[in-house]
Every structure is written in C-alpha cells, then in structure tokens.
Amino acid sequence: DKRKPVTRPRPGHADLAGAIKYDFHDARYVLERASARETAARVAVGAMAKALLGEFGIQVLSHVIAVGPVRLEKAAAWKDLVALSRQPEVLLGCVDAETEVRMKEAVDQAYRTGDTVGGVFEVVAHGVPAGLGSHVTWDSRLDGRLAQAIVSIQAVKGVEIGLAAEGAANFGSKVQDTIRYDREERRFARGANRAGGLEGGITNGQDVVVRGLLKPISTLRRPLESVDLPTREPALAAYERSDVCVVPAAGVIGEAMVAIVLAQAFLEKFGGDSLGETRRNFEGYLQQVRSSRS
C-alpha cells in the first residue's frame, strides 16, 4: 500500500539518507521516487536511441556474466550475444547454459533464505566507428559519460570498461592492445580488445564493452537491523514487495543507457537536421578515414 508510512528505513536503500536530506519522518516519499520503476522511461528512450544507431550499423546488446559467486568463465563472442537475444525463454540471460543453471541455483538459495543476490551484467556495442567522444575535456570523455550512465542505475555500485580489473593487476606489456595495419583492408586492427573499445575517451573502432556491478538489492524478506524514525528505537527494516535478483533486468537498462550515451555522442559528431543529412555526414567521415589510410 503506497499510503502506508515507511518509518523503518532499509539499509542500503535511499530511505534514511533521503529522509534526513528532506527532513521527512516518513520514507515513503523517498522510496517511491528512488524506485527503479523510473527506468522504464529510460528503456523507452533507449529503444529510440538503438533504432537511430541501427540505421548506421551499430547494435547494442547485454548479457549476464555473474550472479553472486557464479561467473561466466569464458568471454562471450558477439555472435553469442546475437544468438542469446533471439532466445526470449532464457531467464537470466547468460550465454552459457551450464553457467546459467548454476546462476539459477544461487538465486534459488537466496530466495529460500529470505536473502537477495547481486551480480554483473555486460553491455556490448558492436559496429561503433572510431572517433566518438573526445580527449580534449574531462566532460567530453566518452568513457566517463558511459560510467556515469551505468552507475546511475539503481543498485549499481561499480562500472568496468574493458578488462579494467584484469589490467589493474598486470603489467602494461600484458594489457595494452597492440596495433597493426591491414593494407588490403585499409584499416587498423588490434591484437585484442582489453580497452573495451575506448582509448583516451574516444572510441577506437572496436566493440565498446561496459560492465555494471550490482549489489544485492536492499529489500529483504528477512529484514536487517534498522531504527524507527519517529522513536529512534531499534527496529527491523521495512519490507516492500521486491525481487531476489535484478541483474538481467539491470542489463536491459544498461543497454538503454549505453545506447543513449552513444547516440548523443554520434549526433554530436555527425549532427544533421534529418536522417539523410546525418547519413551524408557519417559516410563522408568514413570516406575521410579510408582515404587517410591509403
């Protein structure tokens, strides 16, 4: 019941911080506005952004790579994501069936114990041209804009672009993507894509790879210790109808956010007052890139 006061804030949610900020004695006003339900509008806008990008051969898809301690061990190829997107019956959105079974077991365990479980989703943008974003100013760096967009999703507490964690644990000679030039194809190529398609805040022509790291959501059927707002006495946190694992849904939101940011950067570079004008600008740029590689 949305009219029922919420006076026992949930640890990890916006309840208490919002109540303190706005001097509320009822966190209902906070939790309703902070709810992930608002992302439905983002997904709708993201669908439009994906449609625009699709006109220029750019596709954006997501998949789940970890639920709790269970993690996909092998990197997924683009064809795996395309195949997954054509299987609506896949519940958790993992490209490997055996790993998905173990992910479901982790979710089932959390459900049985009244707990919740987090995880990691990965968004891949395929067909992105080199040159979106900029290294010139801090706020035009595309990796920064993507990171902000992903962390803005409820329950996301971290973001990774490319193999950031792996790179942080290795020497530079092991993690940089080597460069070569294919004269027949008249294009640059890379030995790998550990950078996740971004260097210096600019897309480099490879797949853009962004991951969101979700904490377990804050509403537990087995509530945690809290305090009653009016009395300041110890209490158990309030319970609101909730899910156990939201990683697959967050991946869909992540797709939308990546698509929105890339569409913005695409229009900043190629502009135009019509699709035809944008296409001419885009094709002219591609011709410029090809001619400079002869």
C-alpha positions as CSV (number, residue, x, y, z in Angstrom):
1,D,0.0,0.0,0.0
2,K,1.6,3.2,-1.1
3,R,-0.2,5.2,1.6
4,K,1.3,3.1,4.4
5,P,4.1,5.1,6.1
6,V,7.6,3.7,6.0
7,T,9.3,4.6,9.2
8,R,11.9,1.8,9.4
9,P,14.5,2.6,6.7
10,R,16.1,-0.3,4.8
11,P,19.9,-0.5,5.0
12,G,21.4,0.1,1.5
13,H,18.4,2.0,0.2
14,A,17.8,5.7,-0.2
15,D,15.2,5.6,2.7
16,L,17.3,7.1,5.5
17,A,19.6,9.3,3.5
18,G,16.6,10.8,1.7
19,A,14.6,11.3,4.9
20,I,17.5,13.1,6.5
21,K,18.1,15.3,3.4
22,Y,14.5,16.4,3.0
23,D,13.5,16.3,6.7
24,F,10.9,13.6,6.2
25,H,9.5,11.4,9.1
26,D,8.1,9.0,6.5
27,A,10.4,7.4,3.9
28,R,7.6,6.5,1.6
29,Y,8.1,9.7,-0.3
30,V,11.8,8.8,-0.8
31,L,11.5,5.1,-1.8
32,E,8.8,5.7,-4.4
33,R,10.9,8.3,-6.2
34,A,14.1,6.4,-5.8
35,S,12.5,3.2,-7.2
36,A,13.9,1.5,-10.2
37,R,10.5,1.8,-11.8
38,E,11.6,5.1,-13.2
39,T,14.0,3.3,-15.5
40,A,11.0,2.2,-17.6
41,A,11.2,5.6,-19.2
42,R,14.9,5.3,-19.8
43,V,14.4,1.9,-21.6
44,A,11.8,3.5,-23.8
45,V,14.2,6.3,-24.8
46,G,16.9,3.8,-25.2
47,A,14.8,1.9,-27.7
48,M,14.7,5.0,-29.8
49,A,18.4,5.5,-29.4
50,K,19.0,1.9,-30.5
51,A,16.8,2.5,-33.6
52,L,18.9,5.5,-34.6
53,L,22.2,3.7,-34.1
54,G,20.9,0.7,-36.0
55,E,20.5,3.0,-39.1
56,F,24.3,3.2,-39.1
57,G,25.1,-0.5,-38.4
58,I,25.5,-0.1,-34.6
59,Q,23.9,-2.7,-32.3
60,V,23.8,-2.8,-28.5
61,L,23.1,-6.0,-26.6
62,S,23.6,-7.2,-23.0
63,H,24.1,-10.4,-21.1
64,V,24.7,-11.6,-17.5
65,I,28.2,-12.6,-16.7
66,A,27.9,-13.1,-12.9
67,V,25.2,-13.8,-10.3
68,G,26.6,-13.9,-6.7
69,P,29.7,-16.1,-6.7
70,V,28.8,-17.8,-10.1
71,R,30.7,-16.2,-13.0
72,L,30.9,-16.9,-16.7
73,E,34.5,-18.0,-17.2
74,K,34.8,-17.5,-21.0
75,A,34.4,-14.2,-22.7
76,A,31.3,-14.2,-25.0
77,A,31.7,-13.5,-28.7
78,W,29.4,-11.1,-30.4
79,K,27.6,-14.0,-32.2
80,D,26.8,-15.5,-28.8
81,L,25.0,-12.3,-27.8
82,V,23.1,-12.2,-31.0
83,A,22.0,-15.8,-30.5
84,L,21.0,-15.1,-26.9
85,S,18.9,-12.1,-28.0
86,R,16.8,-14.5,-30.1
87,Q,16.0,-16.7,-27.2
88,P,13.4,-15.0,-25.1
89,E,12.9,-18.1,-22.9
90,V,16.4,-17.7,-21.4
91,L,15.6,-16.4,-17.9
92,L,18.9,-15.0,-16.6
93,G,20.5,-14.0,-19.9
94,C,23.7,-15.9,-19.7
95,V,25.2,-17.2,-23.0
96,D,26.4,-20.4,-21.4
97,A,23.6,-22.8,-20.5
98,E,25.6,-24.7,-17.8
99,T,26.6,-21.5,-16.1
100,E,23.1,-20.2,-16.2
101,V,21.9,-23.3,-14.3
102,R,24.4,-22.6,-11.5
103,M,23.3,-18.9,-11.5
104,K,19.7,-20.0,-11.0
105,E,20.8,-22.2,-8.1
106,A,22.4,-19.1,-6.5
107,V,19.1,-17.2,-6.9
108,D,17.1,-20.1,-5.5
109,Q,19.4,-20.3,-2.5
110,A,18.9,-16.6,-1.8
111,Y,15.1,-17.0,-2.2
112,R,15.0,-19.9,0.3
113,T,16.9,-18.0,2.9
114,G,15.0,-14.7,2.5
115,D,18.0,-13.0,1.1
116,T,19.0,-11.2,-2.2
117,V,21.9,-11.7,-4.6
118,G,23.7,-9.3,-6.9
119,G,25.9,-9.8,-9.9
120,V,27.4,-8.3,-13.0
121,F,25.9,-7.5,-16.5
122,E,27.9,-6.7,-19.6
123,V,26.7,-4.4,-22.4
124,V,28.4,-4.6,-25.8
125,A,28.0,-2.1,-28.6
126,H,29.0,-3.6,-31.9
127,G,29.9,-1.6,-35.1
128,V,30.8,1.6,-33.3
129,P,33.0,3.8,-35.5
130,A,36.3,5.2,-34.3
131,G,36.1,8.8,-33.3
132,L,33.1,9.3,-30.9
133,G,33.9,11.2,-27.8
134,S,37.0,13.3,-27.1
135,H,40.2,13.5,-25.1
136,V,40.1,17.4,-25.1
137,T,38.0,18.0,-21.9
138,W,37.1,15.8,-18.9
139,D,33.4,16.0,-19.5
140,S,33.6,15.0,-23.2
141,R,35.5,11.8,-22.5
142,L,33.1,9.1,-23.6
143,D,34.3,6.5,-21.0
144,G,33.4,9.0,-18.2
145,R,30.0,9.6,-19.7
146,L,29.3,5.9,-20.0
147,A,30.5,5.2,-16.5
148,Q,28.1,7.9,-15.1
149,A,25.2,6.5,-17.1
150,I,25.7,2.9,-15.8
151,V,26.3,3.9,-12.2
152,S,23.1,6.0,-12.3
153,I,21.1,2.7,-12.5
154,Q,19.7,1.7,-9.1
155,A,21.8,-0.9,-7.2
156,V,24.8,-0.4,-9.5
157,K,27.8,0.3,-7.3
158,G,30.6,-0.1,-9.8
159,V,31.4,0.0,-13.5
160,E,34.2,-1.6,-15.6
161,I,35.1,-0.6,-19.2
162,G,37.0,-3.4,-21.0
163,L,39.1,-5.6,-18.7
164,A,39.8,-2.9,-16.2
165,A,40.2,-5.1,-13.1
166,E,42.5,-7.5,-15.0
167,G,44.6,-4.6,-16.3
168,A,45.0,-3.2,-12.8
169,A,46.5,-6.5,-11.7
170,N,49.0,-6.8,-14.6
171,F,52.0,-5.1,-16.2
172,G,51.4,-2.8,-19.2
173,S,53.0,-5.2,-21.6
174,K,50.3,-7.7,-20.8
175,V,47.2,-5.5,-21.1
176,Q,47.6,-3.0,-23.9
177,D,46.0,-3.8,-27.3
178,T,48.7,-4.0,-29.9
179,I,48.2,-2.1,-33.2
180,R,48.7,-3.3,-36.8
181,Y,47.7,-2.1,-40.2
182,D,45.9,-4.2,-42.8
183,R,46.9,-2.6,-46.1
184,E,44.5,-4.8,-48.1
185,E,41.5,-3.8,-45.9
186,R,42.9,-0.3,-45.5
187,R,42.2,-0.3,-41.8
188,F,43.9,-0.5,-38.4
189,A,43.4,-3.7,-36.4
190,R,44.1,-4.7,-32.8
191,G,45.6,-7.8,-31.2
192,A,42.8,-7.8,-28.5
193,N,40.1,-5.5,-27.0
194,R,41.2,-5.2,-23.4
195,A,40.5,-1.4,-23.5
196,G,36.8,-2.1,-24.2
197,G,36.7,-0.1,-27.4
198,L,37.8,3.2,-25.8
199,E,41.2,4.9,-25.6
200,G,41.6,8.5,-24.3
201,G,37.9,8.9,-24.0
202,I,37.4,8.2,-27.7
203,T,36.0,5.1,-29.4
204,N,38.7,3.2,-31.4
205,G,36.5,1.2,-33.7
206,Q,36.3,-2.0,-31.6
207,D,33.3,-3.2,-29.7
208,V,32.5,-0.9,-26.7
209,V,32.3,-3.2,-23.7
210,V,30.9,-1.9,-20.4
211,R,30.0,-3.8,-17.2
212,G,27.8,-2.8,-14.3
213,L,28.4,-4.3,-10.9
214,L,25.2,-4.6,-8.8
215,K,25.0,-5.0,-5.1
216,P,22.2,-7.3,-3.8
217,I,19.1,-5.2,-3.6
218,S,18.1,-3.7,-0.3
219,T,14.7,-5.1,0.4
220,L,15.0,-8.5,2.2
221,R,12.2,-10.8,3.3
222,R,14.5,-11.4,6.2
223,P,14.9,-7.8,7.3
224,L,18.1,-6.3,8.7
225,E,18.6,-4.2,11.8
226,S,17.3,-0.6,11.5
227,V,15.9,2.2,13.6
228,D,12.3,3.6,13.8
229,L,12.4,7.2,12.5
230,P,9.8,8.7,15.0
231,T,11.0,7.0,18.1
232,R,14.7,6.4,17.2
233,E,14.3,2.9,18.8
234,P,15.9,-0.2,17.3
235,A,13.6,-2.0,14.8
236,L,13.7,-4.4,11.8
237,A,13.8,-2.7,8.4
238,A,10.5,-2.4,6.5
239,Y,9.7,-4.8,3.7
240,E,8.3,-3.8,0.3
241,R,7.4,-6.2,-2.5
242,S,10.6,-7.0,-4.2
243,D,12.7,-9.4,-6.3
244,V,15.6,-11.6,-5.3
245,C,17.9,-10.9,-8.2
246,V,17.6,-8.0,-10.7
247,V,20.8,-8.5,-12.7
248,P,19.1,-9.4,-16.0
249,A,16.7,-6.5,-15.8
250,A,19.6,-4.2,-15.0
251,G,21.3,-5.4,-18.1
252,V,18.3,-4.3,-20.2
253,I,18.5,-0.8,-18.5
254,G,22.3,-0.8,-19.2
255,E,21.7,-1.4,-22.9
256,A,19.4,1.6,-22.9
257,M,21.9,3.8,-21.1
258,V,24.8,2.8,-23.3
259,A,22.6,3.4,-26.4
260,I,21.5,6.8,-25.2
261,V,25.1,8.0,-24.5
262,L,26.4,6.6,-27.8
263,A,23.5,8.2,-29.7
264,Q,24.3,11.5,-28.1
265,A,28.0,11.2,-29.0
266,F,27.1,10.1,-32.5
267,L,24.9,13.1,-33.1
268,E,27.4,15.5,-31.6
269,K,29.9,14.3,-34.2
270,F,27.7,13.9,-37.2
271,G,24.8,16.2,-36.5
272,G,22.2,16.9,-39.1
273,D,18.6,18.0,-39.1
274,S,17.4,14.9,-40.8
275,L,18.4,11.2,-41.1
276,G,19.6,11.8,-44.6
277,E,21.9,14.7,-43.6
278,T,23.3,12.7,-40.7
279,R,24.0,9.8,-43.1
280,R,25.8,12.0,-45.5
281,N,28.0,13.4,-42.8
282,F,28.7,9.9,-41.5
283,E,29.5,8.5,-44.9
284,G,31.8,11.5,-45.6
285,Y,33.6,10.8,-42.4
286,L,34.1,7.1,-43.3
287,Q,35.5,8.2,-46.7
288,Q,37.9,10.5,-44.9
289,V,39.1,7.8,-42.7
290,R,39.6,5.4,-45.6
291,S,41.4,7.9,-47.7
292,S,43.8,8.7,-44.9
293,R,44.8,5.1,-44.7
294,S,45.9,4.6,-48.2
